[in-house]
Amino acid sequence: MTDTTLTVSDEGQAVLPLKWRKAHGLQAGGPCDAKEINDGKGSLLITPRASRRGAKGLLKFLLEQEASFRPVERHTLPAR
């Protein structure tokens, strides 16, 4: 394992090594969790978050659900 020096900007942003980003599918960026490790050295444990599927497949899922309400009876209004 090799050490890599990171520079943190004044906004708290850092660029992680490209090899690590490629290994976890974060070439274009993405969310990560940073947890402080209380080892007296100020260490952080950085782990990528699992990718979310978003709304992909949501319409198909909703169309497969059975209606929870019975259909409403329609009636015609009297003509004037």
C-alpha positions in Angstrom: 0.0 0.0 0.0 1.4 3.4 -1.0 0.8 6.7 0.8 -0.7 9.5 -1.3 -0.7 13.1 -0.2 -4.0 15.0 -0.6 -4.5 18.7 -0.5 -7.7 19.9 1.0 -9.1 23.2 -0.3 -10.4 26.0 1.9 -13.9 24.7 1.0 -13.0 21.2 2.4 -12.7 19.5 -1.0 -10.0 17.1 -1.9 -9.0 15.1 -5.0 -8.6 11.4 -4.4 -6.2 9.2 -6.4 -7.4 8.3 -9.9 -6.5 4.6 -9.3 -8.8 4.5 -6.3 -11.6 6.4 -8.1 -11.4 4.0 -11.1 -11.5 0.9 -8.8 -14.8 2.2 -7.2 -16.4 3.7 -10.3 -15.9 7.3 -9.2 -13.9 8.7 -12.2 -16.5 11.5 -12.7 -17.0 11.9 -9.0 -19.7 10.7 -6.7 -20.7 10.6 -3.0 -18.4 9.2 -0.4 -18.7 8.8 3.4 -15.8 10.1 5.6 -15.6 8.8 9.1 -13.1 10.0 11.7 -11.0 7.4 13.3 -10.0 8.2 16.8 -6.4 7.1 16.5 -4.8 10.4 17.7 -3.5 11.2 14.1 -6.6 12.8 12.7 -7.2 9.9 10.3 -10.3 9.5 8.1 -11.9 6.4 6.7 -13.2 7.2 3.2 -15.7 4.8 1.7 -17.7 5.2 -1.5 -21.5 5.1 -1.2 -23.4 2.5 -3.0 -24.8 3.8 -6.3 -28.5 4.4 -6.3 -30.7 3.2 -9.2 -32.9 6.3 -9.0 -36.3 6.0 -10.6 -35.2 3.3 -13.1 -37.9 0.7 -13.1 -40.3 2.7 -10.8 -43.0 3.1 -13.5 -43.0 -0.7 -14.1 -43.2 -1.4 -10.4 -46.1 1.0 -9.9 -48.1 -0.4 -12.8 -47.7 -3.9 -11.4 -49.3 -2.8 -8.1 -53.0 -3.6 -7.5 -55.3 -0.7 -6.9 -56.1 -0.2 -3.2 -59.4 1.6 -4.0 -62.4 0.1 -5.9 -63.3 1.9 -9.1 -65.7 4.8 -8.6 -69.1 4.4 -10.3 -69.6 7.2 -12.8 -73.0 8.8 -13.5 -74.0 11.4 -16.0 -75.3 14.7 -14.9 -78.7 15.8 -15.9 -78.9 18.1 -18.9 -80.0 21.6 -18.4 
